[in-house]
Amino acid sequence: MLSAAALQAGPALCQGLLARLAAGQAASTAAAATACAARGAPAWRTYAAAAAGESRVHEVDNDAEFEREIKQLAASGAVGVVDFTAKWCGPCKAVAPVYEQLSRQYPTARFLKVDIDNEQLQRTVMDHGITGVPTFAFYKGSQRVEAFTGARVDLLKSTLGRLGGGGGGASGGS
């Protein structure tokens, strides 16, 4: 539990917590999100603004596009990660910069984002049995090989490393 003094630190605390989270040094996104929400600080915006590099996360717009993405994974045999998310979800917003960082760290993997509230993606959401967000689904080629629900950065990193997402260089890997 964070102390009252820590909560008084405001946005600086949020930025620091999320930076540690991205570096794999914080235990959970929930702690960072709770601390930042308690101060009313938009931590994900603060951290996302500081994130360098171009986005490699592809936001899927409709069911047909999702199917095309999975077919491309099948053709290439690449690892794919799908982040089922929602704009209103605090933990989703907190883990987003980490997901973004991992997309740059694992250049041969494909990172997708699916907004569960997008009416054009309802078949995809239903087919995947999404009942909570964030949910991360992992593909190897066209086969869904693993999935979990929750802003678990440790599990996200270790699963990518285990599936061989092509990362792990100087920034650390799994």
TORPA-4810 file (N, C-alpha, C, O; in nm, 3 decimals):
<nodes>
NODE_1_0.085_-0.118_0.000_0.000_0.000_0.000_0.089_0.124_0.000_0.192_0.128_0.066_M
NODE_2_0.046_0.224_-0.075_0.123_0.347_-0.083_0.089_0.439_0.034_-0.026_0.445_0.077_L
NODE_3_0.188_0.510_0.083_0.168_0.601_0.195_0.099_0.728_0.149_0.095_0.759_0.030_S
NODE_4_0.046_0.803_0.246_-0.018_0.931_0.215_0.084_1.026_0.152_0.050_1.102_0.062_A
NODE_5_0.207_1.021_0.200_0.312_1.108_0.144_0.337_1.074_-0.002_0.359_1.163_-0.085_A
NODE_6_0.335_0.945_-0.033_0.356_0.904_-0.172_0.243_0.954_-0.261_0.266_0.999_-0.373_A
NODE_7_0.119_0.946_-0.210_0.006_0.994_-0.289_0.012_1.145_-0.310_-0.035_1.195_-0.412_L
NODE_8_0.071_1.218_-0.214_0.084_1.363_-0.226_0.179_1.401_-0.339_0.174_1.513_-0.389_Q
NODE_9_0.266_1.310_-0.378_0.365_1.339_-0.481_0.302_1.363_-0.617_0.364_1.424_-0.704_A
NODE_10_0.179_1.317_-0.637_0.104_1.348_-0.758_0.163_1.294_-0.886_0.212_1.181_-0.891_G
NODE_11_0.159_1.376_-0.992_0.201_1.331_-1.125_0.343_1.278_-1.132_0.371_1.187_-1.210_P
NODE_12_0.434_1.333_-1.052_0.572_1.283_-1.054_0.575_1.138_-1.009_0.647_1.056_-1.065_A
NODE_13_0.496_1.106_-0.906_0.487_0.968_-0.859_0.432_0.879_-0.970_0.485_0.770_-0.995_L
NODE_14_0.327_0.924_-1.036_0.265_0.844_-1.141_0.365_0.816_-1.253_0.375_0.703_-1.300_C
NODE_15_0.436_0.918_-1.294_0.534_0.899_-1.401_0.643_0.801_-1.356_0.685_0.715_-1.434_Q
NODE_16_0.688_0.814_-1.233_0.791_0.725_-1.181_0.744_0.581_-1.170_0.816_0.488_-1.206_G
NODE_17_0.621_0.563_-1.119_0.566_0.428_-1.108_0.553_0.363_-1.244_0.588_0.246_-1.261_L
NODE_18_0.503_0.437_-1.340_0.484_0.379_-1.473_0.617_0.354_-1.542_0.629_0.259_-1.620_L
NODE_19_0.717_0.436_-1.516_0.849_0.411_-1.573_0.907_0.282_-1.515_0.965_0.201_-1.587_A
NODE_20_0.892_0.263_-1.382_0.938_0.138_-1.318_0.860_0.019_-1.370_0.916_-0.089_-1.390_R
NODE_21_0.731_0.038_-1.392_0.647_-0.069_-1.445_0.696_-0.110_-1.583_0.708_-0.229_-1.612_L
NODE_22_0.724_-0.013_-1.668_0.773_-0.041_-1.804_0.907_-0.113_-1.800_0.936_-0.195_-1.887_A
NODE_23_0.988_-0.081_-1.701_1.119_-0.144_-1.689_1.111_-0.280_-1.620_1.213_-0.348_-1.603_A
NODE_24_0.990_-0.320_-1.581_0.972_-0.449_-1.516_1.010_-0.449_-1.370_1.030_-0.555_-1.311_G
NODE_25_1.020_-0.330_-1.309_1.063_-0.321_-1.170_0.946_-0.302_-1.074_0.966_-0.308_-0.952_Q
NODE_26_0.827_-0.279_-1.125_0.710_-0.264_-1.038_0.628_-0.392_-1.047_0.620_-0.454_-1.153_A
NODE_27_0.569_-0.431_-0.937_0.499_-0.559_-0.932_0.369_-0.559_-1.010_0.335_-0.661_-1.071_A
NODE_28_0.295_-0.450_-1.011_0.167_-0.455_-1.080_0.124_-0.320_-1.134_0.159_-0.215_-1.081_S
NODE_29_0.049_-0.327_-1.241_-0.010_-0.208_-1.299_-0.115_-0.153_-1.205_-0.137_-0.032_-1.199_T
NODE_30_-0.182_-0.241_-1.132_-0.289_-0.199_-1.043_-0.239_-0.097_-0.940_-0.307_0.001_-0.913_A
NODE_31_-0.121_-0.120_-0.883_-0.066_-0.026_-0.785_-0.042_0.110_-0.847_-0.074_0.213_-0.788_A
NODE_32_0.014_0.111_-0.967_0.040_0.237_-1.035_-0.090_0.308_-1.070_-0.103_0.428_-1.047_A
NODE_33_-0.186_0.234_-1.124_-0.313_0.294_-1.163_-0.389_0.347_-1.043_-0.448_0.455_-1.049_A
NODE_34_-0.388_0.272_-0.932_-0.458_0.314_-0.811_-0.396_0.441_-0.754_-0.468_0.534_-0.718_T
NODE_35_-0.265_0.445_-0.747_-0.196_0.563_-0.694_-0.224_0.685_-0.780_-0.250_0.794_-0.728_A
NODE_36_-0.219_0.668_-0.909_-0.240_0.781_-0.999_-0.385_0.826_-0.997_-0.413_0.946_-1.000_C
NODE_37_-0.478_0.731_-0.993_-0.619_0.765_-0.990_-0.653_0.839_-0.861_-0.737_0.930_-0.862_A
NODE_38_-0.589_0.801_-0.750_-0.614_0.865_-0.622_-0.579_1.014_-0.626_-0.639_1.095_-0.556_A
NODE_39_-0.482_1.049_-0.709_-0.442_1.189_-0.722_-0.511_1.256_-0.840_-0.490_1.375_-0.864_R
NODE_40_-0.592_1.181_-0.914_-0.659_1.239_-1.029_-0.565_1.266_-1.144_-0.597_1.346_-1.233_G
NODE_41_-0.451_1.202_-1.144_-0.350_1.227_-1.247_-0.368_1.132_-1.365_-0.382_1.012_-1.345_A
NODE_42_-0.368_1.185_-1.486_-0.377_1.100_-1.605_-0.240_1.039_-1.635_-0.173_1.079_-1.730_P
NODE_43_-0.200_0.942_-1.554_-0.065_0.886_-1.562_-0.034_0.828_-1.698_0.078_0.843_-1.747_A
NODE_44_-0.130_0.761_-1.758_-0.104_0.698_-1.887_-0.072_0.804_-1.992_0.010_0.779_-2.080_W
NODE_45_-0.135_0.921_-1.983_-0.103_1.028_-2.078_0.036_1.082_-2.053_0.113_1.105_-2.147_R
NODE_46_0.070_1.102_-1.926_0.202_1.152_-1.891_0.309_1.058_-1.944_0.406_1.101_-2.007_T
NODE_47_0.291_0.928_-1.917_0.392_0.832_-1.958_0.393_0.815_-2.109_0.499_0.808_-2.171_Y
NODE_48_0.274_0.808_-2.169_0.266_0.788_-2.314_0.332_0.904_-2.388_0.395_0.883_-2.492_A
NODE_49_0.318_1.023_-2.336_0.378_1.139_-2.401_0.530_1.130_-2.396_0.599_1.182_-2.484_A
NODE_50_0.582_1.065_-2.294_0.727_1.052_-2.280_0.783_0.935_-2.361_0.904_0.928_-2.385_A
NODE_51_0.696_0.844_-2.402_0.743_0.726_-2.476_0.797_0.768_-2.611_0.732_0.843_-2.685_A
NODE_52_0.914_0.720_-2.642_0.979_0.758_-2.768_0.951_0.654_-2.875_0.920_0.539_-2.845_A
NODE_53_0.964_0.696_-2.999_0.952_0.603_-3.111_0.813_0.597_-3.168_0.715_0.639_-3.106_G
NODE_54_0.807_0.544_-3.287_0.682_0.532_-3.359_0.606_0.409_-3.311_0.666_0.307_-3.277_E
NODE_55_0.476_0.419_-3.309_0.392_0.309_-3.263_0.399_0.190_-3.358_0.395_0.207_-3.480_S
NODE_56_0.409_0.072_-3.302_0.400_-0.052_-3.379_0.273_-0.127_-3.344_0.252_-0.239_-3.389_R
NODE_57_0.187_-0.065_-3.263_0.060_-0.126_-3.225_-0.044_-0.085_-3.329_-0.067_0.033_-3.353_V
NODE_58_-0.107_-0.186_-3.389_-0.207_-0.160_-3.492_-0.347_-0.170_-3.431_-0.384_-0.274_-3.377_H
NODE_59_-0.423_-0.061_-3.439_-0.560_-0.061_-3.389_-0.651_-0.116_-3.498_-0.662_-0.058_-3.606_E
NODE_60_-0.716_-0.227_-3.468_-0.804_-0.294_-3.564_-0.939_-0.223_-3.564_-0.994_-0.192_-3.458_V
NODE_61_-0.993_-0.199_-3.685_-1.118_-0.123_-3.698_-1.243_-0.208_-3.711_-1.352_-0.162_-3.675_D
NODE_62_-1.232_-0.332_-3.762_-1.352_-0.412_-3.783_-1.317_-0.561_-3.787_-1.200_-0.599_-3.791_N
NODE_63_-1.421_-0.644_-3.786_-1.404_-0.789_-3.783_-1.326_-0.841_-3.904_-1.239_-0.927_-3.890_D
NODE_64_-1.357_-0.789_-4.022_-1.289_-0.835_-4.144_-1.139_-0.804_-4.137_-1.057_-0.885_-4.179_A
NODE_65_-1.104_-0.687_-4.085_-0.963_-0.651_-4.071_-0.894_-0.744_-3.971_-0.779_-0.784_-3.994_E
NODE_66_-0.962_-0.779_-3.863_-0.903_-0.871_-3.765_-0.874_-1.006_-3.832_-0.767_-1.063_-3.812_F
NODE_67_-0.969_-1.055_-3.910_-0.949_-1.183_-3.980_-0.830_-1.175_-4.075_-0.752_-1.270_-4.085_E
NODE_68_-0.816_-1.063_-4.145_-0.701_-1.045_-4.235_-0.570_-1.048_-4.156_-0.472_-1.109_-4.200_R
NODE_69_-0.568_-0.983_-4.042_-0.447_-0.982_-3.959_-0.409_-1.123_-3.916_-0.291_-1.160_-3.917_E
NODE_70_-0.508_-1.203_-3.877_-0.480_-1.340_-3.835_-0.431_-1.423_-3.953_-0.343_-1.507_-3.937_I
NODE_71_-0.486_-1.401_-4.071_-0.439_-1.472_-4.191_-0.295_-1.435_-4.222_-0.216_-1.520_-4.265_K
NODE_72_-0.259_-1.309_-4.201_-0.120_-1.267_-4.223_-0.027_-1.335_-4.123_0.085_-1.374_-4.158_Q
NODE_73_-0.073_-1.349_-3.999_0.007_-1.422_-3.899_0.026_-1.567_-3.943_0.135_-1.622_-3.928_L
NODE_74_-0.080_-1.627_-3.996_-0.071_-1.766_-4.042_0.030_-1.780_-4.154_0.110_-1.874_-4.155_A
NODE_75_0.028_-1.686_-4.247_0.120_-1.691_-4.362_0.265_-1.673_-4.318_0.355_-1.736_-4.374_A
NODE_76_0.287_-1.588_-4.220_0.424_-1.559_-4.177_0.473_-1.651_-4.066_0.594_-1.668_-4.048_S
NODE_77_0.381_-1.711_-3.992_0.419_-1.793_-3.877_0.465_-1.710_-3.758_0.521_-1.763_-3.663_G
NODE_78_0.441_-1.580_-3.764_0.488_-1.488_-3.660_0.405_-1.500_-3.532_0.296_-1.556_-3.532_A
NODE_79_0.460_-1.446_-3.425_0.389_-1.434_-3.298_0.303_-1.308_-3.306_0.348_-1.204_-3.354_V
NODE_80_0.181_-1.319_-3.259_0.091_-1.204_-3.253_0.034_-1.189_-3.113_0.010_-1.288_-3.044_G
NODE_81_0.013_-1.065_-3.073_-0.048_-1.036_-2.944_-0.164_-0.942_-2.969_-0.150_-0.841_-3.038_V
NODE_82_-0.279_-0.976_-2.913_-0.398_-0.892_-2.926_-0.435_-0.840_-2.789_-0.454_-0.916_-2.694_V
NODE_83_-0.444_-0.707_-2.778_-0.486_-0.641_-2.655_-0.632_-0.604_-2.671_-0.666_-0.511_-2.744_D
NODE_84_-0.720_-0.678_-2.602_-0.862_-0.643_-2.599_-0.878_-0.542_-2.488_-0.850_-0.571_-2.372_F
NODE_85_-0.922_-0.422_-2.523_-0.917_-0.308_-2.433_-1.045_-0.227_-2.443_-1.132_-0.255_-2.525_T
NODE_86_-1.057_-0.125_-2.357_-1.169_-0.032_-2.362_-1.119_0.105_-2.319_-1.033_0.116_-2.232_A
NODE_87_-1.174_0.208_-2.380_-1.130_0.345_-2.349_-1.157_0.384_-2.204_-1.085_0.466_-2.148_K
NODE_88_-1.261_0.326_-2.144_-1.300_0.361_-2.007_-1.223_0.282_-1.901_-1.240_0.309_-1.782_W
NODE_89_-1.141_0.189_-1.941_-1.074_0.096_-1.848_-0.942_0.154_-1.797_-0.848_0.172_-1.874_C
NODE_90_-0.936_0.184_-1.667_-0.815_0.238_-1.606_-0.693_0.149_-1.620_-0.588_0.196_-1.665_G
NODE_91_-0.702_0.020_-1.582_-0.587_-0.068_-1.598_-0.542_-0.082_-1.744_-0.423_-0.098_-1.771_P
NODE_92_-0.637_-0.075_-1.837_-0.602_-0.081_-1.980_-0.515_0.039_-2.017_-0.415_0.026_-2.088_C
NODE_93_-0.556_0.156_-1.968_-0.480_0.278_-1.997_-0.342_0.273_-1.931_-0.244_0.321_-1.988_K
NODE_94_-0.336_0.214_-1.813_-0.208_0.208_-1.742_-0.110_0.114_-1.810_0.010_0.142_-1.812_A
NODE_95_-0.158_0.003_-1.866_-0.069_-0.095_-1.929_-0.036_-0.057_-2.074_0.057_-0.112_-2.132_V
NODE_96_-0.112_0.035_-2.133_-0.092_0.072_-2.274_0.051_0.115_-2.308_0.104_0.071_-2.410_A
NODE_97_0.116_0.200_-2.227_0.253_0.238_-2.262_0.352_0.121_-2.256_0.450_0.119_-2.330_P
NODE_98_0.327_0.025_-2.169_0.413_-0.093_-2.161_0.393_-0.178_-2.286_0.490_-0.228_-2.344_V
NODE_99_0.268_-0.194_-2.328_0.236_-0.269_-2.450_0.305_-0.203_-2.569_0.361_-0.270_-2.656_Y
NODE_100_0.299_-0.071_-2.572_0.364_0.007_-2.678_0.516_-0.019_-2.678_0.575_-0.041_-2.783_E
NODE_101_0.577_-0.015_-2.560_0.721_-0.039_-2.548_0.756_-0.179_-2.596_0.855_-0.198_-2.667_Q
NODE_102_0.677_-0.277_-2.557_0.703_-0.416_-2.598_0.691_-0.432_-2.749_0.761_-0.514_-2.808_L
NODE_103_0.604_-0.354_-2.811_0.590_-0.363_-2.957_0.718_-0.320_-3.027_0.750_-0.370_-3.135_S
NODE_104_0.791_-0.229_-2.966_0.920_-0.187_-3.023_1.032_-0.285_-2.986_1.127_-0.303_-3.061_R
NODE_105_1.019_-0.346_-2.870_1.121_-0.439_-2.821_1.115_-0.573_-2.895_1.216_-0.642_-2.906_Q
NODE_106_0.998_-0.610_-2.945_0.978_-0.736_-3.016_0.939_-0.706_-3.160_0.821_-0.716_-3.195_Y
NODE_107_1.035_-0.670_-3.244_1.004_-0.620_-3.379_0.946_-0.724_-3.474_0.882_-0.687_-3.573_P
NODE_108_0.966_-0.852_-3.448_0.911_-0.952_-3.541_0.770_-0.997_-3.501_0.704_-1.068_-3.577_T
NODE_109_0.725_-0.957_-3.384_0.589_-0.991_-3.340_0.492_-0.885_-3.391_0.531_-0.771_-3.417_A
NODE_110_0.366_-0.923_-3.404_0.261_-0.830_-3.448_0.176_-0.796_-3.327_0.126_-0.885_-3.259_R
NODE_111_0.158_-0.667_-3.299_0.081_-0.619_-3.184_-0.047_-0.552_-3.233_-0.042_-0.454_-3.307_F
NODE_112_-0.160_-0.606_-3.189_-0.291_-0.554_-3.229_-0.366_-0.503_-3.107_-0.345_-0.550_-2.995_L
NODE_113_-0.454_-0.406_-3.132_-0.539_-0.354_-3.026_-0.683_-0.359_-3.075_-0.713_-0.312_-3.185_K
NODE_114_-0.772_-0.416_-2.993_-0.913_-0.428_-3.026_-0.995_-0.359_-2.917_-0.989_-0.398_-2.801_V
NODE_115_-1.071_-0.256_-2.955_-1.159_-0.185_-2.862_-1.288_-0.265_-2.851_-1.363_-0.275_-2.948_D
NODE_116_-1.315_-0.321_-2.734_-1.432_-0.409_-2.718_-1.564_-0.334_-2.735_-1.667_-0.398_-2.756_I
NODE_117_-1.563_-0.203_-2.727_-1.685_-0.124_-2.742_-1.712_-0.083_-2.886_-1.815_-0.021_-2.915_D
NODE_118_-1.622_-0.115_-2.977_-1.640_-0.084_-3.119_-1.741_-0.183_-3.176_-1.716_-0.303_-3.179_N
NODE_119_-1.856_-0.132_-3.221_-1.961_-0.219_-3.274_-1.916_-0.299_-3.395_-1.970_-0.406_-3.423_E
NODE_120_-1.816_-0.249_-3.467_-1.765_-0.317_-3.585_-1.676_-0.437_-3.549_-1.632_-0.511_-3.637_Q
NODE_121_-1.650_-0.456_-3.419_-1.563_-0.565_-3.373_-1.635_-0.663_-3.280_-1.571_-0.744_-3.213_L
NODE_122_-1.767_-0.656_-3.274_-1.840_-0.738_-3.178_-1.828_-0.888_-3.204_-1.822_-0.966_-3.109_Q
NODE_123_-1.823_-0.929_-3.330_-1.807_-1.072_-3.359_-1.671_-1.120_-3.306_-1.662_-1.228_-3.247_R
NODE_124_-1.567_-1.042_-3.329_-1.433_-1.077_-3.281_-1.431_-1.089_-3.129_-1.376_-1.184_-3.074_T
NODE_125_-1.492_-0.992_-3.061_-1.497_-0.992_-2.915_-1.573_-1.115_-2.865_-1.529_-1.182_-2.772_V
NODE_126_-1.687_-1.145_-2.927_-1.767_-1.260_-2.886_-1.695_-1.392_-2.916_-1.695_-1.483_-2.833_M
NODE_127_-1.633_-1.402_-3.033_-1.560_-1.524_-3.070_-1.447_-1.554_-2.973_-1.413_-1.670_-2.951_D
NODE_128_-1.388_-1.451_-2.914_-1.278_-1.469_-2.820_-1.326_-1.484_-2.675_-1.246_-1.505_-2.585_H
NODE_129_-1.458_-1.472_-2.654_-1.513_-1.490_-2.520_-1.463_-1.388_-2.421_-1.440_-1.420_-2.304_G
NODE_130_-1.447_-1.264_-2.465_-1.393_-1.160_-2.377_-1.497_-1.121_-2.273_-1.607_-1.077_-2.307_I
NODE_131_-1.462_-1.137_-2.146_-1.552_-1.101_-2.036_-1.490_-0.997_-1.943_-1.556_-0.948_-1.852_T
NODE_132_-1.365_-0.964_-1.966_-1.296_-0.864_-1.884_-1.183_-0.802_-1.964_-1.132_-0.861_-2.060_G
NODE_133_-1.144_-0.682_-1.924_-1.035_-0.612_-1.992_-0.937_-0.559_-1.888_-0.975_-0.529_-1.775_V
NODE_134_-0.811_-0.548_-1.926_-0.756_-0.591_-2.054_-0.742_-0.743_-2.061_-0.712_-0.809_-1.961_P
NODE_135_-0.764_-0.797_-2.179_-0.736_-0.938_-2.206_-0.632_-0.942_-2.316_-0.646_-0.874_-2.418_T
NODE_136_-0.529_-1.020_-2.296_-0.423_-1.037_-2.396_-0.431_-1.178_-2.452_-0.426_-1.276_-2.377_F
NODE_137_-0.445_-1.188_-2.585_-0.448_-1.317_-2.653_-0.322_-1.328_-2.738_-0.284_-1.234_-2.808_A
NODE_138_-0.258_-1.444_-2.731_-0.132_-1.468_-2.801_-0.153_-1.570_-2.911_-0.219_-1.672_-2.893_F
NODE_139_-0.096_-1.540_-3.026_-0.105_-1.628_-3.143_0.034_-1.669_-3.186_0.131_-1.593_-3.174_Y
NODE_140_0.043_-1.790_-3.235_0.163_-1.835_-3.305_0.111_-1.881_-3.440_0.044_-1.984_-3.450_K
NODE_141_0.140_-1.804_-3.544_0.074_-1.825_-3.671_-0.073_-1.791_-3.652_-0.105_-1.688_-3.593_G
NODE_142_-0.162_-1.876_-3.699_-0.305_-1.849_-3.684_-0.365_-1.913_-3.559_-0.484_-1.898_-3.533_S
NODE_143_-0.283_-1.985_-3.482_-0.332_-2.056_-3.363_-0.325_-1.969_-3.239_-0.219_-1.918_-3.204_Q
NODE_144_-0.438_-1.954_-3.172_-0.439_-1.886_-3.043_-0.381_-1.985_-2.942_-0.439_-2.091_-2.918_R
NODE_145_-0.268_-1.950_-2.884_-0.197_-2.044_-2.797_-0.208_-2.012_-2.648_-0.183_-2.098_-2.564_V
NODE_146_-0.245_-1.889_-2.616_-0.253_-1.852_-2.475_-0.331_-1.722_-2.463_-0.336_-1.643_-2.557_E
NODE_147_-0.392_-1.700_-2.346_-0.461_-1.574_-2.318_-0.471_-1.556_-2.167_-0.474_-1.654_-2.092_A
NODE_148_-0.476_-1.431_-2.124_-0.501_-1.402_-1.984_-0.567_-1.265_-1.974_-0.555_-1.181_-2.063_F
NODE_149_-0.638_-1.246_-1.863_-0.706_-1.119_-1.838_-0.638_-1.051_-1.720_-0.608_-1.115_-1.619_T
NODE_150_-0.616_-0.922_-1.734_-0.554_-0.843_-1.628_-0.431_-0.770_-1.678_-0.368_-0.812_-1.774_G
NODE_151_-0.399_-0.661_-1.611_-0.284_-0.578_-1.649_-0.157_-0.635_-1.586_-0.092_-0.569_-1.505_A
NODE_152_-0.122_-0.756_-1.624_-0.008_-0.829_-1.568_0.114_-0.812_-1.658_0.136_-0.893_-1.748_R
NODE_153_0.190_-0.710_-1.634_0.308_-0.681_-1.715_0.407_-0.796_-1.711_0.465_-0.833_-1.813_V
NODE_154_0.427_-0.854_-1.593_0.521_-0.966_-1.580_0.480_-1.083_-1.669_0.565_-1.143_-1.736_D
NODE_155_0.353_-1.115_-1.670_0.303_-1.227_-1.751_0.307_-1.192_-1.900_0.336_-1.278_-1.983_L
NODE_156_0.278_-1.068_-1.933_0.285_-1.023_-2.072_0.427_-1.040_-2.126_0.446_-1.094_-2.236_L
NODE_157_0.525_-0.995_-2.049_0.665_-1.006_-2.091_0.712_-1.151_-2.098_0.778_-1.190_-2.194_K
NODE_158_0.680_-1.229_-1.996_0.728_-1.367_-1.995_0.664_-1.450_-2.105_0.729_-1.538_-2.163_S
NODE_159_0.538_-1.425_-2.135_0.471_-1.500_-2.242_0.532_-1.465_-2.376_0.555_-1.554_-2.458_T
NODE_160_0.557_-1.338_-2.400_0.623_-1.298_-2.525_0.760_-1.363_-2.537_0.795_-1.414_-2.643_L
NODE_161_0.835_-1.362_-2.430_0.968_-1.423_-2.432_0.962_-1.573_-2.459_1.043_-1.626_-2.536_G
NODE_162_0.867_-1.639_-2.396_0.852_-1.784_-2.413_0.808_-1.821_-2.555_0.852_-1.923_-2.609_R
NODE_163_0.721_-1.738_-2.615_0.672_-1.768_-2.750_0.771_-1.729_-2.858_0.752_-1.760_-2.975_L
NODE_164_0.879_-1.661_-2.818_0.982_-1.625_-2.915_0.940_-1.510_-3.003_0.949_-1.518_-3.126_G
NODE_165_0.895_-1.401_-2.941_0.849_-1.285_-3.016_0.958_-1.206_-3.084_0.929_-1.100_-3.140_G
NODE_166_1.081_-1.252_-3.082_1.189_-1.185_-3.155_1.247_-1.065_-3.085_1.310_-0.981_-3.151_G
NODE_167_1.230_-1.053_-2.955_1.282_-0.937_-2.884_1.392_-0.975_-2.789_1.457_-1.078_-2.801_G
NODE_168_1.411_-0.886_-2.691_1.504_-0.915_-2.584_1.637_-0.849_-2.598_1.725_-0.872_-2.514_G
NODE_169_1.658_-0.768_-2.700_1.787_-0.702_-2.720_1.833_-0.623_-2.600_1.815_-0.666_-2.486_G
NODE_170_1.891_-0.508_-2.624_1.951_-0.426_-2.520_1.851_-0.378_-2.418_1.890_-0.347_-2.305_A
NODE_171_1.721_-0.370_-2.453_1.625_-0.320_-2.357_1.579_-0.422_-2.256_1.506_-0.386_-2.163_S
NODE_172_1.618_-0.547_-2.269_1.591_-0.637_-2.160_1.516_-0.763_-2.190_1.546_-0.864_-2.128_G
NODE_173_1.420_-0.767_-2.281_1.350_-0.891_-2.309_1.258_-0.931_-2.197_1.198_-0.846_-2.131_G
NODE_174_1.246_-1.063_-2.177_1.150_-1.111_-2.077_1.207_-1.122_-1.940_1.136_-1.161_-1.847_S
</nodes>
